[in-house]
């Protein structure tokens, strides 16, 4: 059971990191669509 929880937290961390990196890259290009921010807010609510 603990192993499953560990895998779950690693997965959540990976997804969060991926979203953050994607947002930062978009931000550097000057395009941060509102839906990206909305997705981040929703994702933040899930974890």
Buried (B, 14 or more C-beta within 10 A) or exposed (E): EEEEEEEEEEEEEEEBEEBEEEBEEEEEEEEBEEEBEEBBEEBEEEE
